[in-house]
Amino acid sequence: MHDSRFFARSRRSGKRTLGPEPPSLRRRPDDGSTISVCVVTPFARYIARTGRDCEAWLGPHGLSVAMLAERDRRLPHSQFRAMLREAIAMSGEPAIGLCAAHCEQPGDFDVLEHAATMCASFGEALQLAARFIALMNDGIAMELDVAPPLAALRSPANPDHPPACDCG
């Protein structure tokens, strides 16, 4: 049975190819792409730690703190973007992504996190993350370019869409 929440995607890691990524591999945040609630969890934890009502933030989006434990639950990317804008307004923190990163706990990113911790090096973990990022967010792509002794991890922006938040 086909489930429209899951999309076959090609992920690049390793050497960069010449020319732009083919349009068929680009996903637009409003084209049905989804994000795992695993990504929402650190943001909810940050909001709660700052004394704000996390349930009030999640409720209008049909979510609750308990629902964030449902690891297979996915949200439309557009809904997550709206949630981020609301979280910034609620908290007054334009760099909320950095704050949420400080609230991550072991296990938040489920199987991707587990697989990355089993890698022999940080570089291998980044290659794995670039390959399987769709498990967390199928609306983005990551590229890891390695040219020893340097490496660059990129998430190409789609020029047709502004960033999720106007964080300055």
Backbone torsions as a table, in degrees:
resi	resn	phi	psi	omega
1	MET	NA	134.0	-178.8
2	HIS	-86.3	131.4	177.7
3	ASP	-111.9	119.4	-174.8
4	SER	-69.1	-8.0	178.4
5	ARG	-76.8	-15.1	-176.3
6	PHE	-114.2	134.5	-176.4
7	PHE	-123.5	136.7	172.7
8	ALA	-73.3	126.7	-177.8
9	ARG	-134.9	144.9	172.8
10	SER	-93.6	135.1	178.2
11	ARG	-120.5	137.7	178.5
12	ARG	-104.1	141.0	168.3
13	SER	-150.0	157.2	-176.9
14	GLY	95.9	-143.2	-175.4
15	LYS	-67.5	143.9	178.9
16	ARG	-82.3	139.0	177.1
17	THR	-90.2	159.2	178.9
18	LEU	-76.0	145.6	176.9
19	GLY	86.6	167.2	-178.7
20	PRO	-72.6	160.3	176.2
21	GLU	-64.1	136.2	179.6
22	PRO	-57.7	141.1	-179.4
23	PRO	-55.3	-28.9	-179.0
24	SER	-66.1	-19.8	179.9
25	LEU	-95.9	-8.9	179.4
26	ARG	-85.1	136.0	176.7
27	ARG	-110.9	139.1	175.1
28	ARG	-98.6	138.5	-177.4
29	PRO	-57.3	-15.6	-179.0
30	ASP	-107.7	16.8	-174.9
31	ASP	-101.7	21.6	-179.8
32	GLY	98.5	4.2	178.8
33	SER	-69.5	155.0	-174.6
34	THR	-130.7	165.8	179.4
35	ILE	-134.2	142.4	179.7
36	SER	-73.5	146.1	175.0
37	VAL	-63.5	-15.7	175.4
38	CYS	-56.6	-34.2	-179.2
39	VAL	-73.4	-30.1	-178.5
40	VAL	-74.5	-31.2	-172.8
41	THR	-53.3	-49.4	178.9
42	PRO	-63.2	-31.9	176.6
43	PHE	-66.7	-43.0	178.4
44	ALA	-63.1	-40.3	179.3
45	ARG	-63.8	-41.1	178.7
46	TYR	-63.3	-46.2	-179.8
47	ILE	-59.5	-43.9	179.5
48	ALA	-65.4	-40.7	-179.3
49	ARG	-66.4	-23.4	178.9
50	THR	-89.9	7.5	174.9
51	GLY	84.8	9.8	179.5
52	ARG	-93.1	160.8	-176.5
53	ASP	-81.6	101.3	-177.9
54	CYS	-65.6	-39.1	179.4
55	GLU	-62.8	-36.4	178.3
56	ALA	-66.8	-31.6	177.2
57	TRP	-72.8	-42.9	-176.2
58	LEU	-78.1	-36.5	-172.8
59	GLY	-51.2	-49.1	-178.8
60	PRO	-62.3	-13.7	179.6
61	HIS	-102.7	12.9	178.0
62	GLY	73.2	24.3	-178.0
63	LEU	-121.6	164.1	172.5
64	SER	-142.2	166.4	178.0
65	VAL	-58.6	-40.7	179.9
66	ALA	-61.2	-35.5	-178.6
67	MET	-69.4	-20.9	178.6
68	LEU	-68.4	-15.7	176.6
69	ALA	-82.1	-9.9	178.9
70	GLU	-80.7	89.7	-169.4
71	ARG	-60.1	-22.1	179.8
72	ASP	-90.0	-4.9	-178.9
73	ARG	-72.0	135.4	178.2
74	ARG	-127.4	151.7	-180.0
75	LEU	-119.0	149.0	171.9
76	PRO	-60.7	140.5	-179.3
77	HIS	-56.5	-39.1	179.8
78	SER	-62.2	-35.6	178.2
79	GLN	-66.9	-42.5	179.1
80	PHE	-63.1	-40.5	177.8
81	ARG	-60.9	-42.5	177.5
82	ALA	-63.7	-40.2	178.8
83	MET	-62.8	-40.1	178.6
84	LEU	-64.1	-44.1	178.4
85	ARG	-59.3	-42.6	179.1
86	GLU	-66.5	-38.8	179.6
87	ALA	-65.2	-38.2	177.3
88	ILE	-65.1	-44.8	179.2
89	ALA	-63.8	-41.7	-177.8
90	MET	-67.2	-41.8	-174.5
91	SER	-89.8	-22.6	-174.5
92	GLY	73.7	12.8	-176.5
93	GLU	-108.4	104.0	-179.0
94	PRO	-68.4	-23.5	179.3
95	ALA	-99.3	45.0	-173.6
96	ILE	-62.4	-28.8	177.8
97	GLY	-62.0	-39.8	177.6
98	LEU	-68.2	-39.4	178.3
99	CYS	-65.2	-41.9	178.9
100	ALA	-64.5	-36.1	178.7
101	ALA	-60.7	-33.3	177.2
102	HIS	-72.4	-13.4	-179.6
103	CYS	-100.7	1.9	178.0
104	GLU	-65.9	147.7	177.1
105	GLN	-127.1	154.0	177.5
106	PRO	-54.0	132.2	179.1
107	GLY	97.9	-10.8	-178.1
108	ASP	-58.2	-34.8	-174.3
109	PHE	-105.9	24.3	163.7
110	ASP	51.2	-132.3	-171.2
111	VAL	-67.0	-33.6	178.0
112	LEU	-64.4	-43.4	177.4
113	GLU	-62.5	-45.4	179.9
114	HIS	-59.9	-46.3	-179.9
115	ALA	-63.2	-40.5	-179.5
116	ALA	-64.8	-36.8	179.8
117	THR	-71.0	-17.0	178.2
118	MET	-86.5	-7.4	-179.8
119	CYS	-70.9	150.6	-176.9
120	ALA	-74.1	-22.1	-178.2
121	SER	-147.1	165.7	177.0
122	PHE	-63.1	-38.4	178.5
123	GLY	-60.3	-43.6	177.5
124	GLU	-64.6	-37.3	178.4
125	ALA	-64.7	-39.6	177.2
126	LEU	-66.0	-39.8	177.6
127	GLN	-62.1	-42.7	178.5
128	LEU	-63.2	-44.6	179.5
129	ALA	-61.4	-42.7	179.2
130	ALA	-61.8	-37.2	-178.1
131	ARG	-72.4	-37.1	-171.7
132	PHE	-114.8	19.5	-178.0
133	ILE	-58.8	-25.9	-179.9
134	ALA	-61.5	-19.7	175.6
135	LEU	-62.3	-31.1	179.3
136	MET	-96.4	-41.9	-175.4
137	ASN	-150.5	105.4	-177.5
138	ASP	-85.5	9.5	177.0
139	GLY	-99.2	1.3	178.7
140	ILE	-127.1	164.8	174.7
141	ALA	-129.7	152.4	175.2
142	MET	-127.3	143.0	176.3
143	GLU	-125.4	135.0	174.4
144	LEU	-115.1	114.1	177.7
145	ASP	-104.9	123.9	-179.0
146	VAL	-118.9	123.2	173.8
147	ALA	-138.1	85.4	-172.8
148	PRO	-46.8	136.9	10.7
149	PRO	-92.9	13.2	-177.0
150	LEU	-109.0	157.6	174.0
151	ALA	-146.0	149.2	178.0
152	ALA	-133.5	128.4	175.3
153	LEU	-104.1	120.4	-176.5
154	ARG	-122.3	147.6	169.7
155	SER	-125.3	95.4	-174.2
156	PRO	-57.8	133.7	178.3
157	ALA	-83.6	148.1	174.2
158	ASN	-93.0	114.4	-175.9
159	PRO	-64.1	-15.5	179.3
160	ASP	-77.5	-13.5	-176.2
161	HIS	-129.5	137.2	175.5
162	PRO	-72.3	166.8	175.9
163	PRO	-60.3	162.3	-178.2
164	ALA	-58.8	-30.5	-179.2
165	CYS	-137.9	149.2	174.5
166	ASP	-91.3	78.2	-172.8
167	CYS	-90.0	4.4	176.0
168	GLY	86.4	NA	NA
